[in-house]
């Protein structure tokens, strides 16, 4: 479980999720699970992909 907004240790996805959750009360976790991972943020209804670079 990594969905804590006040943790001193965060991974990159958790940092982005916590910033949105704490500042504008938007939960970027696309599936509502116990943790937040890059695909959760990508699949959130609050995010949009503008361009994919390969």
N, CA, C and O atoms as a CHARMM CRD file, in Angstrom:
* protein
*
  216
    1    1 UNK  N      0.85600  -1.17700   0.00000 PROA 1      0.00000
    2    1 UNK  CA     0.00000   0.00000   0.00000 PROA 1      0.00000
    3    1 UNK  C      0.89700   1.23300   0.00000 PROA 1      0.00000
    4    1 UNK  O      1.75300   1.37400   0.87400 PROA 1      0.00000
    5    2 UNK  N      0.71100   2.12500  -0.97000 PROA 2      0.00000
    6    2 UNK  CA     1.55500   3.30900  -1.04600 PROA 2      0.00000
    7    2 UNK  C      0.75000   4.59100  -1.21500 PROA 2      0.00000
    8    2 UNK  O      1.27300   5.57700  -1.73400 PROA 2      0.00000
    9    3 UNK  N     -0.50600   4.59800  -0.79200 PROA 3      0.00000
   10    3 UNK  CA    -1.33000   5.78800  -0.96300 PROA 3      0.00000
   11    3 UNK  C     -1.38700   6.60100   0.33000 PROA 3      0.00000
   12    3 UNK  O     -2.40000   6.60800   1.03000 PROA 3      0.00000
   13    4 UNK  N     -0.28900   7.28200   0.63400 PROA 4      0.00000
   14    4 UNK  CA    -0.21500   8.16300   1.79300 PROA 4      0.00000
   15    4 UNK  C      0.28200   9.51400   1.31000 PROA 4      0.00000
   16    4 UNK  O      1.28000   9.57900   0.59300 PROA 4      0.00000
   17    5 UNK  N     -0.39400  10.60100   1.68900 PROA 5      0.00000
   18    5 UNK  CA     0.02400  11.92200   1.23000 PROA 5      0.00000
   19    5 UNK  C      1.09500  12.53700   2.10700 PROA 5      0.00000
   20    5 UNK  O      1.76200  13.47300   1.66600 PROA 5      0.00000
   21    6 UNK  N      1.29600  12.06200   3.31900 PROA 6      0.00000
   22    6 UNK  CA     2.25100  12.67300   4.22900 PROA 6      0.00000
   23    6 UNK  C      3.51900  11.87600   4.45500 PROA 6      0.00000
   24    6 UNK  O      4.23400  12.12500   5.42500 PROA 6      0.00000
   25    7 UNK  N      3.81300  10.93600   3.59600 PROA 7      0.00000
   26    7 UNK  CA     4.96900  10.06500   3.77600 PROA 7      0.00000
   27    7 UNK  C      6.26700  10.76500   3.38800 PROA 7      0.00000
   28    7 UNK  O      6.29000  11.55400   2.44300 PROA 7      0.00000
   29    8 UNK  N      7.34000  10.48200   4.10900 PROA 8      0.00000
   30    8 UNK  CA     8.65500  11.04800   3.79200 PROA 8      0.00000
   31    8 UNK  C      9.30700  10.31100   2.62600 PROA 8      0.00000
   32    8 UNK  O     10.17200  10.86700   1.95100 PROA 8      0.00000
   33    9 UNK  N      8.90200   9.07000   2.38500 PROA 9      0.00000
   34    9 UNK  CA     9.45800   8.27600   1.28300 PROA 9      0.00000
   35    9 UNK  C      8.35200   7.99600   0.27700 PROA 9      0.00000
   36    9 UNK  O      7.33200   7.39300   0.61100 PROA 9      0.00000
   37   10 UNK  N      8.56400   8.44300  -0.97100 PROA 10     0.00000
   38   10 UNK  CA     7.56300   8.24300  -2.01800 PROA 10     0.00000
   39   10 UNK  C      8.23500   7.81000  -3.30700 PROA 10     0.00000
   40   10 UNK  O      9.36900   8.19800  -3.58700 PROA 10     0.00000
   41   11 UNK  N      7.52900   7.00000  -4.09300 PROA 11     0.00000
   42   11 UNK  CA     8.00300   6.71400  -5.44200 PROA 11     0.00000
   43   11 UNK  C      7.45800   7.80100  -6.37100 PROA 11     0.00000
   44   11 UNK  O      6.66700   8.63600  -5.93300 PROA 11     0.00000
   45   12 UNK  N      7.85900   7.80500  -7.63100 PROA 12     0.00000
   46   12 UNK  CA     7.47600   8.89100  -8.53900 PROA 12     0.00000
   47   12 UNK  C      5.96200   8.96500  -8.74300 PROA 12     0.00000
   48   12 UNK  O      5.40400  10.06200  -8.77700 PROA 12     0.00000
   49   13 UNK  N      5.30100   7.84300  -8.87600 PROA 13     0.00000
   50   13 UNK  CA     3.84700   7.84600  -9.06800 PROA 13     0.00000
   51   13 UNK  C      3.13200   8.34600  -7.82600 PROA 13     0.00000
   52   13 UNK  O      2.16200   9.09900  -7.91500 PROA 13     0.00000
   53   14 UNK  N      3.61300   7.92700  -6.67900 PROA 14     0.00000
   54   14 UNK  CA     3.00000   8.35300  -5.42300 PROA 14     0.00000
   55   14 UNK  C      3.17200   9.85100  -5.22000 PROA 14     0.00000
   56   14 UNK  O      2.26500  10.50400  -4.70500 PROA 14     0.00000
   57   15 UNK  N      4.30700  10.41100  -5.61000 PROA 15     0.00000
   58   15 UNK  CA     4.54600  11.85000  -5.48300 PROA 15     0.00000
   59   15 UNK  C      3.54200  12.64300  -6.31300 PROA 15     0.00000
   60   15 UNK  O      2.95600  13.60600  -5.81900 PROA 15     0.00000
   61   16 UNK  N      3.33800  12.24800  -7.56500 PROA 16     0.00000
   62   16 UNK  CA     2.36800  12.93000  -8.43300 PROA 16     0.00000
   63   16 UNK  C      0.95900  12.77100  -7.87000 PROA 16     0.00000
   64   16 UNK  O      0.21400  13.74700  -7.78500 PROA 16     0.00000
   65   17 UNK  N      0.58500  11.54700  -7.48300 PROA 17     0.00000
   66   17 UNK  CA    -0.73600  11.28800  -6.92300 PROA 17     0.00000
   67   17 UNK  C     -0.98100  12.13700  -5.67000 PROA 17     0.00000
   68   17 UNK  O     -2.03200  12.76200  -5.53500 PROA 17     0.00000
   69   18 UNK  N      0.00000  12.15600  -4.75400 PROA 18     0.00000
   70   18 UNK  CA    -0.14700  12.88700  -3.49000 PROA 18     0.00000
   71   18 UNK  C     -0.25600  14.38900  -3.71800 PROA 18     0.00000
   72   18 UNK  O     -1.00300  15.06500  -3.00900 PROA 18     0.00000
   73   19 UNK  N      0.47600  14.92600  -4.69500 PROA 19     0.00000
   74   19 UNK  CA     0.41000  16.36100  -4.98700 PROA 19     0.00000
   75   19 UNK  C     -0.99800  16.75400  -5.43600 PROA 19     0.00000
   76   19 UNK  O     -1.53800  17.75700  -4.97000 PROA 19     0.00000
   77   20 UNK  N     -1.58400  15.98600  -6.32400 PROA 20     0.00000
   78   20 UNK  CA    -2.94800  16.28000  -6.78100 PROA 20     0.00000
   79   20 UNK  C     -3.96600  16.06000  -5.67000 PROA 20     0.00000
   80   20 UNK  O     -4.88400  16.86200  -5.49900 PROA 20     0.00000
   81   21 UNK  N     -3.80700  14.98500  -4.91900 PROA 21     0.00000
   82   21 UNK  CA    -4.75200  14.66200  -3.84400 PROA 21     0.00000
   83   21 UNK  C     -4.74300  15.74000  -2.76400 PROA 21     0.00000
   84   21 UNK  O     -5.80300  16.14000  -2.28300 PROA 21     0.00000
   85   22 UNK  N     -3.55900  16.21500  -2.37800 PROA 22     0.00000
   86   22 UNK  CA    -3.44100  17.20300  -1.30300 PROA 22     0.00000
   87   22 UNK  C     -3.82900  18.60900  -1.75400 PROA 22     0.00000
   88   22 UNK  O     -4.41800  19.36100  -0.97700 PROA 22     0.00000
   89   23 UNK  N     -3.51000  18.97800  -3.00000 PROA 23     0.00000
   90   23 UNK  CA    -3.73200  20.36100  -3.41800 PROA 23     0.00000
   91   23 UNK  C     -5.11800  20.62200  -4.00300 PROA 23     0.00000
   92   23 UNK  O     -5.75100  21.61800  -3.65500 PROA 23     0.00000
   93   24 UNK  N     -5.59400  19.75900  -4.87200 PROA 24     0.00000
   94   24 UNK  CA    -6.88900  20.01000  -5.51700 PROA 24     0.00000
   95   24 UNK  C     -7.91300  18.89900  -5.27400 PROA 24     0.00000
   96   24 UNK  O     -8.98000  18.88000  -5.88900 PROA 24     0.00000
   97   25 UNK  N     -7.57600  17.97600  -4.37100 PROA 25     0.00000
   98   25 UNK  CA    -8.49000  16.89800  -3.95100 PROA 25     0.00000
   99   25 UNK  C     -8.92900  15.99700  -5.10800 PROA 25     0.00000
  100   25 UNK  O    -10.05100  15.49000  -5.11400 PROA 25     0.00000
  101   26 UNK  N     -8.03500  15.80100  -6.09300 PROA 26     0.00000
  102   26 UNK  CA    -8.30800  14.89500  -7.20200 PROA 26     0.00000
  103   26 UNK  C     -7.50200  13.62100  -6.99400 PROA 26     0.00000
  104   26 UNK  O     -6.28800  13.66900  -6.80000 PROA 26     0.00000
  105   27 UNK  N     -8.18600  12.48000  -7.03700 PROA 27     0.00000
  106   27 UNK  CA    -7.53100  11.18300  -6.89200 PROA 27     0.00000
  107   27 UNK  C     -7.20900  10.65200  -8.28500 PROA 27     0.00000
  108   27 UNK  O     -8.10700  10.24400  -9.02200 PROA 27     0.00000
  109   28 UNK  N     -5.92800  10.65800  -8.64400 PROA 28     0.00000
  110   28 UNK  CA    -5.50300  10.21100  -9.96800 PROA 28     0.00000
  111   28 UNK  C     -5.38600   8.69900 -10.09200 PROA 28     0.00000
  112   28 UNK  O     -4.98200   8.20100 -11.14200 PROA 28     0.00000
  113   29 UNK  N     -5.72700   7.96500  -9.05400 PROA 29     0.00000
  114   29 UNK  CA    -5.67000   6.50200  -9.11400 PROA 29     0.00000
  115   29 UNK  C     -6.83500   6.00900  -9.96800 PROA 29     0.00000
  116   29 UNK  O     -7.99200   6.08300  -9.55400 PROA 29     0.00000
  117   30 UNK  N     -6.52600   5.51200 -11.14600 PROA 30     0.00000
  118   30 UNK  CA    -7.54900   5.10500 -12.10200 PROA 30     0.00000
  119   30 UNK  C     -8.42300   3.93800 -11.67900 PROA 30     0.00000
  120   30 UNK  O     -9.54600   3.80900 -12.16500 PROA 30     0.00000
  121   31 UNK  N     -7.93300   3.07700 -10.77600 PROA 31     0.00000
  122   31 UNK  CA    -8.73600   1.90600 -10.40400 PROA 31     0.00000
  123   31 UNK  C     -9.10200   1.85500  -8.92300 PROA 31     0.00000
  124   31 UNK  O     -9.78900   0.92500  -8.50300 PROA 31     0.00000
  125   32 UNK  N     -8.67000   2.81600  -8.12600 PROA 32     0.00000
  126   32 UNK  CA    -9.04400   2.86800  -6.71700 PROA 32     0.00000
  127   32 UNK  C     -8.41400   1.81000  -5.84100 PROA 32     0.00000
  128   32 UNK  O     -8.90100   1.55700  -4.74000 PROA 32     0.00000
  129   33 UNK  N     -7.33700   1.18000  -6.30400 PROA 33     0.00000
  130   33 UNK  CA    -6.67600   0.12500  -5.53300 PROA 33     0.00000
  131   33 UNK  C     -5.89800   0.65700  -4.34000 PROA 33     0.00000
  132   33 UNK  O     -5.94500   1.84800  -4.03300 PROA 33     0.00000
  133   34 UNK  N     -5.18200  -0.23800  -3.67200 PROA 34     0.00000
  134   34 UNK  CA    -4.43400   0.13100  -2.47000 PROA 34     0.00000
  135   34 UNK  C     -3.17500   0.93600  -2.76600 PROA 34     0.00000
  136   34 UNK  O     -2.71300   1.69700  -1.91600 PROA 34     0.00000
  137   35 UNK  N     -2.62000   0.77800  -3.95500 PROA 35     0.00000
  138   35 UNK  CA    -1.40900   1.50500  -4.33700 PROA 35     0.00000
  139   35 UNK  C     -1.65900   2.30200  -5.59700 PROA 35     0.00000
  140   35 UNK  O     -2.67300   2.12800  -6.27200 PROA 35     0.00000
  141   36 UNK  N     -0.70900   3.18700  -5.90800 PROA 36     0.00000
  142   36 UNK  CA    -0.81500   3.96000  -7.14200 PROA 36     0.00000
  143   36 UNK  C      0.46000   3.75000  -7.95800 PROA 36     0.00000
  144   36 UNK  O      1.57200   3.87200  -7.44400 PROA 36     0.00000
  145   37 UNK  N      0.27400   3.43800  -9.22100 PROA 37     0.00000
  146   37 UNK  CA     1.36900   3.10000 -10.12800 PROA 37     0.00000
  147   37 UNK  C      1.21300   3.90600 -11.41600 PROA 37     0.00000
  148   37 UNK  O      0.14400   4.46800 -11.65500 PROA 37     0.00000
  149   38 UNK  N      2.25600   3.97800 -12.25200 PROA 38     0.00000
  150   38 UNK  CA     2.16400   4.79900 -13.47300 PROA 38     0.00000
  151   38 UNK  C      0.92400   4.50200 -14.32000 PROA 38     0.00000
  152   38 UNK  O      0.28100   5.43000 -14.81200 PROA 38     0.00000
  153   39 UNK  N      0.58200   3.23000 -14.49500 PROA 39     0.00000
  154   39 UNK  CA    -0.59000   2.91500 -15.32100 PROA 39     0.00000
  155   39 UNK  C     -1.88400   3.40800 -14.68400 PROA 39     0.00000
  156   39 UNK  O     -2.84000   3.69900 -15.40200 PROA 39     0.00000
  157   40 UNK  N     -1.94200   3.51200 -13.34100 PROA 40     0.00000
  158   40 UNK  CA    -3.13200   4.04600 -12.68400 PROA 40     0.00000
  159   40 UNK  C     -3.33800   5.51100 -13.04500 PROA 40     0.00000
  160   40 UNK  O     -4.45800   5.94100 -13.31900 PROA 40     0.00000
  161   41 UNK  N     -2.25400   6.26900 -13.04200 PROA 41     0.00000
  162   41 UNK  CA    -2.34400   7.68900 -13.39000 PROA 41     0.00000
  163   41 UNK  C     -2.69600   7.83200 -14.87000 PROA 41     0.00000
  164   41 UNK  O     -3.52700   8.66600 -15.23000 PROA 41     0.00000
  165   42 UNK  N     -2.07300   7.03000 -15.72300 PROA 42     0.00000
  166   42 UNK  CA    -2.37300   7.06700 -17.16400 PROA 42     0.00000
  167   42 UNK  C     -3.83800   6.73900 -17.43300 PROA 42     0.00000
  168   42 UNK  O     -4.45200   7.34700 -18.31000 PROA 42     0.00000
  169   43 UNK  N     -4.40200   5.79700 -16.69900 PROA 43     0.00000
  170   43 UNK  CA    -5.77800   5.35200 -16.92600 PROA 43     0.00000
  171   43 UNK  C     -6.82800   6.17800 -16.18200 PROA 43     0.00000
  172   43 UNK  O     -8.02200   5.90600 -16.31300 PROA 43     0.00000
  173   44 UNK  N     -6.41700   7.16800 -15.41300 PROA 44     0.00000
  174   44 UNK  CA    -7.36400   7.98700 -14.65600 PROA 44     0.00000
  175   44 UNK  C     -8.24600   8.80200 -15.59600 PROA 44     0.00000
  176   44 UNK  O     -7.79900   9.23200 -16.65900 PROA 44     0.00000
  177   45 UNK  N     -9.49100   9.01100 -15.20300 PROA 45     0.00000
  178   45 UNK  CA   -10.39500   9.84800 -16.00400 PROA 45     0.00000
  179   45 UNK  C     -9.98800  11.32200 -15.95000 PROA 45     0.00000
  180   45 UNK  O    -10.51600  12.13800 -16.70500 PROA 45     0.00000
  181   46 UNK  N     -9.05400  11.66400 -15.06200 PROA 46     0.00000
  182   46 UNK  CA    -8.61300  13.05300 -14.90800 PROA 46     0.00000
  183   46 UNK  C     -7.35800  13.37600 -15.71200 PROA 46     0.00000
  184   46 UNK  O     -6.89900  14.51800 -15.69400 PROA 46     0.00000
  185   47 UNK  N     -6.79800  12.40000 -16.41300 PROA 47     0.00000
  186   47 UNK  CA    -5.58100  12.64800 -17.18600 PROA 47     0.00000
  187   47 UNK  C     -5.83600  12.41900 -18.67400 PROA 47     0.00000
  188   47 UNK  O     -6.73500  11.67400 -19.06300 PROA 47     0.00000
  189   48 UNK  N     -5.01900  13.07900 -19.49200 PROA 48     0.00000
  190   48 UNK  CA    -5.13200  12.96700 -20.94900 PROA 48     0.00000
  191   48 UNK  C     -3.74200  12.78000 -21.53700 PROA 48     0.00000
  192   48 UNK  O     -2.78800  13.41400 -21.08600 PROA 48     0.00000
  193   49 UNK  N     -3.61900  11.92500 -22.52600 PROA 49     0.00000
  194   49 UNK  CA    -2.35700  11.74200 -23.23900 PROA 49     0.00000
  195   49 UNK  C     -2.38900  12.64700 -24.46200 PROA 49     0.00000
  196   49 UNK  O     -3.26600  12.52300 -25.31800 PROA 49     0.00000
  197   50 UNK  N     -1.42500  13.55800 -24.53500 PROA 50     0.00000
  198   50 UNK  CA    -1.35300  14.47200 -25.66700 PROA 50     0.00000
  199   50 UNK  C     -0.47400  13.92600 -26.78500 PROA 50     0.00000
  200   50 UNK  O     -0.75600  14.14600 -27.96300 PROA 50     0.00000
  201   51 UNK  N      0.58500  13.21700 -26.42200 PROA 51     0.00000
  202   51 UNK  CA     1.48200  12.66400 -27.42600 PROA 51     0.00000
  203   51 UNK  C      2.27900  11.52600 -26.79900 PROA 51     0.00000
  204   51 UNK  O      2.73900  11.63700 -25.66300 PROA 51     0.00000
  205   52 UNK  N      2.44000  10.44900 -27.52900 PROA 52     0.00000
  206   52 UNK  CA     3.27100   9.33300 -27.09900 PROA 52     0.00000
  207   52 UNK  C      4.53100   9.32900 -27.95100 PROA 52     0.00000
  208   52 UNK  O      4.45600   9.31400 -29.18000 PROA 52     0.00000
  209   53 UNK  N      5.68600   9.34200 -27.30100 PROA 53     0.00000
  210   53 UNK  CA     6.97000   9.34900 -27.99500 PROA 53     0.00000
  211   53 UNK  C      7.58800   7.96600 -27.86300 PROA 53     0.00000
  212   53 UNK  O      7.70700   7.43800 -26.75800 PROA 53     0.00000
  213   54 UNK  N      7.97800   7.38200 -28.97900 PROA 54     0.00000
  214   54 UNK  CA     8.58400   6.04400 -28.94900 PROA 54     0.00000
  215   54 UNK  C     10.01000   6.10900 -29.39300 PROA 54     0.00000
  216   54 UNK  O     10.69100   5.08400 -29.43600 PROA 54     0.00000
